[in-house]
Amino acid sequence: MSDNNTSIWTVDVFVLLDRLLAEMGGARPRLTTTVIGCNPMYVDTEFYTENFLGDEVRVTRLFKQIKDENLDVQEMQISTSELTALLSSGDVLLIVLVDATLIPHTKNRFTRFFHSCLSCLTRLACLSPRRTLRTAYHPPPVSSTFQGHYLLATGYNPRKRTVSIIDPSGVAAVNINLDEFEHARSAFGTDNDVISIYVGG
């Protein structure tokens, strides 16, 4: 991320986290995204416009580096059933890119040992998260109100159908209705970016 811009894409967060976990001897993370690279359809989207052309060169180079290093990046969408299964296992934390304008913040008590580390990482990322897309597809209408934001999803309550999250913007503990969470993470501009962090034994 040495280029002269302040944009941070999900792939930047993934690479930084991979390096951190490798130094700690932890399990390597996995990045899933519906398209690998930069989607040219975002070039005129307000949220991405400022540094898009410079980002495109840098992100393309970064994904080539990831491929050369055989890091775990998969061009796919994590389904709702897989997401809830991962969160219910207690072995996985998820960094999820969402449209912040679609997330209601309801305060709730929550503590997690991973909070401090991921908070530092995602506080930086939330300054200007950018997407990792390339292939053209047919999205819903572009909204000028889109605001990319990273959340740390930590658990799922099947009875209440809520996702437990930590918000690095300052809300330490939030439970979000599953349908609202899925709507926010699948909104145009997010491409269902999810970084899976394995913390189980």
N, C-alpha and C positions, 0 to 999 in steps of 0.2 A: 504493500500500500504506500509506495514511495512517490507515486505520481502527485502532481500538484493539485489535488482537489480533496475535499473533505467527505466525499460520498462513501458510504459503507454499505456494501451489498451483503446478502446472506452468505455468499461464498467467502467473503472476508472474515465473517464471524466464524464460519466453519473451519477455515484454515488456522486462524488464531487459536481456536479451542482445541483443534487437533494437536497443535504444537504444545499447548499447555498440558493436555492430558498425557502426551507422550513423555514429557519431562517428569510428570508425576507417576508414571508407570501405570496409568489407568487404561481402561478399554477405549479404543479409538471410536470417535463418533461417526454417525452416518448422516449424510445429507440427502434428502429426497426433494425433488422439485419437478414440476411438470415439464419444464424445458431447461436444458443446459445452455447457458450463454446469456446474451442480451437480446431481448425481443425488440425488433425495430418498430413494432407497433407502439412502443412506449415513448418514442422520440418526441412526440408532441403532447405527451401527458404532463400536466403541470408539475407533478411531484418529481418527475425524472428529468425534466428538460435541461436544467442548468448545466449538468456535467455529463450528459448522456454519451456524447461522442467520445470523450476521453475515457469514460467508464467502459465503453464497449471494447476498446483496445485492451485496457487493463484486465477486465474480467475474462475476455477470451484467452489472454495469456495465462491467467491464473488457472482456468479450467484445464488448459493444456498441461500445466505443471502438476495439477492434481491427478490427471490421467497417467502421466509419466511416473508418479509416485504411488500409483495404485491405491489411492485413498478411496473410501467408501462413499461414492456418489452415485445415486440411482435416479434415472429419469422416470419418475412415477408419482402418483398421488396416493398418499396414505388415506385409506378409506376410513369412514367413521368407526366401523367395527374394529379395524386394526388399531386406530388411535385409542379407543376406549380400552381395548385389551392391553395395550402397552402401558397405559396409565394405571390400570387396575392391578398390574403385576407387581408394582412397587419396586421394580428393577430398572425403570427407565424414566428419565426426565426429558422433556421436549421443549426446545426453543422454537417458537412458532411465530411466523410473520403474519400479522393481521392488519386489517384496516381499523385503526384506532377509533374512527368515527362510529363504528358499529358495535363497540364494546361498552356495555354498561358496567360501571364500577360499583359493586356492592361490597362493603367492608365485611370482613369475616376474620376470625382468629386463624392464624396459620404460622407454623414455624418449620424451617427446613435447613439442614446443615449446608446445603449447596447454595443457599441464598447469597452469602457474601461474595463468593467467587463469581457466580453468574451475574450478580447485580453489577459488579464492576465492569464486567465484559459487556453486558447489554446496555448499561447506561451510556457507554461510548457508542455502541451500535445504534441506539435510539436517536442519536443526534441527527442521523441522516441515513436510515437504512434504504438500500436500493435493491432491486430485484435481479434475479438470475435467469433470464429467458432468451430464447432465440427463435424457435419455430412459430410461424404464423398460425393463428387459429381464429375462431370467431367468438370474441368475448362479448359480455354484456356492454351496454353503453358506458363510456368512460365518465367517471364522476370527478369533477374538479375538486371535490372535498376529500378525496382519498388521502389518508395519512398513514404511511407505513410505520409499524411499531412492533417491537418484539416482546413476547410474553413467555415466561417460563411456566409450562404446564407440568404439574406435579402429581396429580391424582384424579380419579374419577369416582363419583358416587352413583352407582347404578339405580339406587332407589329414588334419589332426587333428580337424577339425570343432570348432574352439574359437574363441571370441570374445575378443579382447584388450580389456581394460577398465582404466581408472584409477578407483580408488575414493577419493573425497575424504575419506572417514573416516580415511584414513591409510595404507591399503595401496596403495602407489604403482603396483604392476604385478600384474595377475592375468589368467590365461587361464582361461576358463570353458567347459565343454562346452556346445555349442550347444543341446542339448535342455534342459539345466538353465537356461540363460539364457532360452530361450523360455518355459519354465514360470514363471519368476520374473517376467517382464515381462507375462505374460498373466494373472497371478493376479487374483482378485477384489480390487478396490481400486486397481488400476493403470490400467485402461481402455486399455492399450497406448499410453500417452503417450510420444511420441518427439519430441524437438526435433532437427532436422537442421541441421548447421552446415557450410556449404560453404567448404572451405579450398583447393581445387585452383586451378590457374592459369586 
